[in-house]
């Protein structure tokens, strides 16, 4: 654990806070890295097996595509959009609540934007260029809720072990308000899941209509 390593090295409290922030805040980056890694693997597998009539390879390819689509629908899009919108909304209001100025001494600006800005354009480009098959809405929402609850427990565990909240905003909330805040976060992530589903269907239904329109013969 990064925060433990910093403590063992005897770094001052600000350094510990920065390390804890990185540990808690890198979940989105891990998700995006895993997702785009799967995308690259899918594309390479498609190229390498092109023209191959092996049914086994076709089954494996379908599983890989299904995994890519599931990660996009349940994690990459809703979590990515949530991180960007939530982080910059709070940052504009009062950066000390989400990204204290002391972190500028440990985290360069380019890394901050890598964690909290570039996620959105990349995930939107992916959605526009590749059709993704969403799971059933009930299964998708259940998976999103499971992730949200798991991440909230992870944040609470870090606080239990270190005594410091990964996100300074939580230090200003009473226990009851924290519960309401965590519930609201879960709801918002679910809303972003639905937005992704609607956007994906809109893009590809429109694209299908355009392609079908081009294929129709012109009547004299």
N, C-alpha and C positions, 0 to 999 in steps of 0.2 A: 504494500500500500504506500502510495506516494506521501501521504501525510505523515505516516509513521517514519518513513525514511528521513523526512525533513526534521522531525522531532529528534531522531537519533543523532542527526548531524549537528544538533544544537542551534539550529537557525531560529531567529527571533520569532515572536508570535505572529507578526505579519506574514512571514514566510509560511508558517503553518497554515494560516488562513488561506493563503493563495493556493497551497497544495491541496487543501480540502476542497476548495472551489473547483480546482481542476478535476479532482476525483469525482465529485458530484456532477459537474457540468459537462463531462465528456461523453455522457450517455448518447446524446444525439449524434456526435461525431462517430462513435462506434457503430451506431445503426447505419449511418450513411456509408461508412467505409465497407461494412459487411454487404449492404445492399448493392452498391456499385461494383463491388468485387463479384457478386453473383451475376450482375449484368454482363460484366466482361467475360466471365466463365461461360455464360449462356451463349454469347455471341461467338466466342472461340469454338465452343462445342458445335454450334450450328454450322460454322464454316468447315470444320474438320470432318463432320459427318455428312456434308452435303453430297447428294448422289448415292449415299449408302442405303441399301434397302433392308438393313438389319432391323428386325422388329424390336430386339432388345435395346439397341441404341435409341430407337424411336421412343420406347417407353421411358428410358432414362432421361431423354431430352424433354419429354412432357413433364416429368417430375421436376426437373430443374426450372422449367418455365413456370410451373405452378408455384414453386418456392419463391421465385423472383416476384411474381405477381402478388403473392401473399404478403411478402415483406414490404413491398411498395404500398399496398393498400392499408395494412394494419400499423406499420411502423414508420417507414421512410416519409410518407407524405404527411400524415397527421402530426407526428412528433416534430418533423422538420418545420412545418408551418407554425406550429404552436411555439417552438423555441424562438423563431425569428420575431413573430408578432408580440409575444409576451415580453421577451427580453428588451426589445427596443421601445416598446410602450412604457415600461417601467423606467428604463434608462432615461428617456426624454423627460419623464416626470421628476425623477430623483434617482440619479445613478447610484447613490450610496445604498439604496434599497436592494440593488441587484448586482452591482459591479463596482465596489468601492474604489476610490481613486488610488488607494495604495496598491491595487493590483497592477496598475500601470508600470510599477517598478519590477514586476515579475513576468507579466504577459504583454508582449509587444502588440501594437495595434493590428498588425496583419493577422496575428493568431486570433485575436478577438473577433475580427471580421470572418475569419475562417470558421470559427465556432458558431457565430450568431448572424451571419449575413449571407454567405455564399450558398448555404444550404437551400434556400428558397429558389433561386434561379435554376440551380442544377436539377432539383426535383421537378420543377415545372417543365424544363426542357425534356427530361426523361418521359414525363407524362405525354408531352406533345409528340414525341418521336416514336414512342413504342406503345402499342395497345396492351393494357393490363386487364386481366380477367379478375374482377373483384369476387370475394367469397360471398356467401349469402349474408344479408345484412345482420341477421341475428348473430351468426358466428363471428362476423367482423367486429361488431360492437362488443361482443363478449371478450374477444382477444384484446381489443383496445383497453377495455376496463381492467383486464388482468394486468396488462403492462403498466397502466397508470397507477394502480394500487401497489404493484411491486416496486415501482420507482419511488413512490411516496414512502414506503417502508424502508427503502434503502437510504433515503435522505434522513429519515428519523433515526435509523441505526447509526449513521455517521455522527449525528448530534449526540446520541446516547454514549458513544464511545469517546468522542473528543470534547463534548460540551459546547461545540460551536456549530451553528447552523450554516450549511453550505451557502444558502441564500440569505443575506442580511435582512431581507424583508421579514422573514419568519421571526426574527428576534423581537420585532415590534408588535407581534400579534399574540393575543391571549390564547390559551389552549382551546377555548370554544371557537374563537374566530379562526384558528388554524384548521379545525375540523371543517368549518364552512369553506375556507379557502381551498383545502385539498379536494373537497367535493366539487367545488366550482371548476377547479383545474381538470378534474376527470370529465365533467360535462363538456367543457370547452374542447378537449381533445376528441371526444366523441363527435362533436359538431364538425370539427375539421375532417374527421373520417368521412362523414356524410358529404361534406363539401367536395372532398376528393372523389368520392364515388360519382356524384352528380357531374363534376367537371370532366372526369374520364369518359363517362357515357356521352356527354355533350360533344366532346372533341371527336370521338370516334364514330358516333352516329352521324355527325355532320360530314366527317370524312367519307363515310360509306355512301352517303347520299350524293356527294360530289363525284365519287368514282362511278357510281351507278349511272349518274347523269351523263358522264363522258362516254359510257359504254352504249348508251341508247342510240340507235341509228337515227339520223336526221330525216324527217319526213319532208318530201318535196311538196 
